[in-house]
């Protein structure tokens, strides 16, 4: 689906908010998102939590191993 610029009448994809020919504002259709079902939202939150705690675990392990390596290297 294409949008028309009200100023220069050029066609552009619907995701554009400004005309690429003249720069005229043509609407905020790119920011409109479809609603996600609650089960998809819960799945997404679980994935974010797993990534967050996984990264935190890696940082802690890296820090502990680095300290252990530095202490034992000087012996």
Backbone as JSON, one array per atom type, in Angstrom:
{
  "sequence": "XXXXXXXXXXXXXXXXXXXXXXXXXXXXXXXXXXXXXXXXXXXXXXXXXXXXXXXXXXXXXXXXXXXXXXXXXXX",
  "N": [[0.85, -1.18, 0.0], [0.51, 2.21, -0.77], [1.35, 5.62, 0.07], [0.27, 8.96, -0.53], [1.83, 12.06, -1.1], [0.66, 15.11, 0.19], [1.58, 17.54, -0.74], [3.4, 17.4, -3.01], [2.38, 15.31, -4.47], [3.66, 12.81, -4.82], [4.25, 9.28, -4.75], [4.8, 7.08, -1.98], [6.12, 4.49, 0.2], [4.1, 3.12, 2.89], [5.41, 3.13, 5.31], [6.92, 5.41, 5.53], [7.27, 8.55, 7.1], [7.74, 11.08, 6.25], [7.79, 12.85, 3.18], [9.9, 11.76, 0.6], [10.6, 13.27, -1.54], [9.89, 16.06, -1.21], [9.96, 16.52, 1.51], [7.75, 16.93, 3.11], [5.59, 16.42, 5.92], [3.82, 13.44, 6.24], [2.39, 11.78, 7.91], [2.12, 9.64, 10.84], [2.37, 6.79, 10.42], [4.27, 4.8, 10.58], [4.87, 4.36, 13.23], [2.77, 3.01, 14.31], [1.79, 0.05, 15.8], [0.82, -3.34, 15.71], [-1.32, -4.86, 18.13], [-0.08, -7.15, 20.5], [-0.86, -10.49, 21.41], [-1.67, -11.54, 24.79], [-0.35, -13.94, 25.57], [1.85, -14.02, 23.86], [3.15, -11.73, 24.69], [3.82, -12.45, 27.33], [5.58, -14.54, 26.77], [7.61, -13.13, 25.48], [8.5, -11.5, 27.6], [9.52, -13.46, 29.31], [11.64, -14.42, 27.74], [13.26, -12.12, 27.68], [13.9, -11.94, 30.4], [15.4, -14.31, 30.75], [17.58, -13.77, 29.09], [18.58, -11.49, 30.4], [19.3, -12.48, 33.01], [21.09, -14.44, 32.2], [23.18, -12.95, 31.03], [23.98, -11.51, 33.3], [24.89, -13.62, 34.91], [27.09, -14.5, 33.36], [28.75, -12.23, 33.58], [29.33, -12.21, 36.35], [30.64, -14.72, 36.63], [32.83, -14.29, 34.92], [34.1, -12.17, 36.27], [34.74, -13.37, 38.77], [36.38, -15.53, 37.93], [38.41, -14.06, 36.69], [39.52, -12.65, 38.88], [40.38, -14.84, 40.41], [42.25, -15.94, 38.66], [44.15, -13.86, 38.49], [45.11, -13.78, 41.14], [46.21, -16.36, 41.5], [48.13, -16.39, 39.54], [50.27, -14.89, 40.34], [51.65, -16.43, 42.14]],
  "CA": [[0.0, 0.0, 0.0], [1.32, 3.41, -0.93], [0.81, 6.89, 0.53], [0.48, 10.1, -1.44], [2.22, 13.31, -0.46], [-0.34, 16.14, -0.11], [2.2, 18.73, -1.33], [3.96, 17.19, -4.36], [1.65, 14.19, -5.06], [4.49, 11.64, -5.13], [3.9, 8.09, -3.99], [5.85, 6.53, -1.12], [5.63, 3.39, 1.04], [3.34, 3.56, 4.06], [6.26, 3.25, 6.5], [7.56, 6.72, 5.54], [6.54, 9.62, 7.78], [8.0, 12.3, 5.5], [7.95, 12.65, 1.74], [11.31, 11.74, 0.24], [10.8, 14.26, -2.6], [9.82, 17.45, -0.75], [10.16, 16.6, 2.96], [6.48, 17.23, 3.79], [5.11, 15.42, 6.86], [2.66, 12.75, 5.67], [1.67, 11.0, 8.92], [2.89, 8.77, 11.72], [1.91, 5.41, 10.27], [5.35, 3.88, 10.89], [4.93, 4.08, 14.65], [1.61, 2.22, 14.72], [2.13, -1.36, 15.88], [-0.31, -4.2, 16.03], [-1.31, -5.35, 19.5], [0.34, -8.54, 20.63], [-1.67, -11.24, 22.36], [-1.04, -11.65, 26.12], [0.57, -15.07, 25.67], [3.09, -13.63, 23.19], [3.81, -10.75, 25.57], [4.41, -13.21, 28.43], [6.72, -15.27, 26.22], [8.65, -12.14, 25.24], [9.04, -11.1, 28.89], [10.32, -14.58, 29.78], [12.88, -14.42, 26.96], [14.07, -11.0, 28.16], [14.39, -12.3, 31.73], [16.44, -15.32, 30.58], [18.76, -13.07, 28.55], [19.11, -10.62, 31.45], [19.99, -13.27, 34.04], [22.22, -15.11, 31.56], [24.27, -11.97, 30.94], [24.43, -11.24, 34.67], [25.67, -14.79, 35.32], [28.37, -14.44, 32.66], [29.56, -11.16, 34.16], [29.8, -12.67, 37.66], [31.63, -15.79, 36.42], [34.0, -13.67, 34.33], [34.76, -11.41, 37.32], [35.32, -14.3, 39.75], [37.48, -16.24, 37.29], [39.49, -13.09, 36.5], [40.18, -12.44, 40.17], [41.06, -16.08, 40.77], [43.41, -16.08, 37.76], [45.17, -12.87, 38.88], [45.68, -14.17, 42.43], [47.0, -17.56, 41.34], [49.21, -16.17, 38.57], [51.4, -14.27, 41.04], [52.27, -17.39, 43.08]],
  "C": [[0.89, 1.24, 0.0], [0.58, 4.63, -0.37], [1.09, 7.95, -0.52], [0.85, 11.32, -0.61], [1.18, 14.37, -0.81], [0.25, 17.37, -0.81], [2.66, 18.49, -2.77], [3.33, 16.01, -5.1], [2.54, 13.01, -5.49], [4.07, 10.48, -4.23], [5.09, 7.62, -3.17], [5.28, 5.39, -0.3], [4.97, 3.92, 2.31], [4.22, 3.74, 5.29], [6.94, 4.61, 6.59], [6.67, 7.73, 6.24], [6.69, 10.96, 7.07], [8.19, 11.95, 4.03], [9.43, 12.71, 1.39], [11.62, 12.72, -0.9], [10.88, 15.69, -2.06], [10.0, 17.61, 0.76], [8.9, 16.91, 3.75], [6.1, 16.08, 4.72], [3.84, 14.78, 6.31], [1.93, 11.85, 6.67], [2.57, 10.04, 9.66], [2.44, 7.32, 11.6], [2.99, 4.4, 10.61], [5.41, 3.51, 12.35], [3.75, 3.25, 15.16], [1.99, 0.75, 14.68], [0.87, -2.15, 16.22], [-0.18, -4.68, 17.47], [-0.89, -6.81, 19.51], [-0.55, -9.24, 21.63], [-0.94, -11.39, 23.69], [-0.06, -12.82, 26.23], [1.89, -14.78, 24.96], [3.87, -12.62, 24.03], [4.48, -11.46, 26.74], [5.64, -13.98, 27.97], [7.89, -14.32, 25.99], [9.3, -11.7, 26.55], [9.92, -12.21, 29.48], [11.66, -14.63, 29.05], [13.81, -13.29, 27.42], [14.68, -11.31, 29.52], [15.53, -13.31, 31.63], [17.72, -14.65, 30.06], [19.4, -12.2, 29.63], [19.9, -11.41, 32.48], [21.17, -14.05, 33.46], [23.42, -14.19, 31.45], [24.83, -11.65, 32.31], [25.29, -12.39, 35.19], [27.04, -14.79, 34.65], [29.3, -13.38, 33.23], [30.14, -11.59, 35.51], [30.87, -13.74, 37.5], [32.93, -15.2, 35.86], [34.8, -12.9, 35.4], [35.45, -12.34, 38.32], [36.5, -15.04, 39.14], [38.67, -15.3, 37.07], [40.24, -12.81, 37.77], [40.97, -13.66, 40.58], [42.33, -16.25, 39.94], [44.52, -15.11, 38.17], [45.85, -13.26, 40.19], [46.61, -15.37, 42.25], [48.15, -17.38, 40.35], [50.45, -15.62, 39.27], [52.08, -15.22, 42.03], [53.5, -18.0, 42.52]]
}
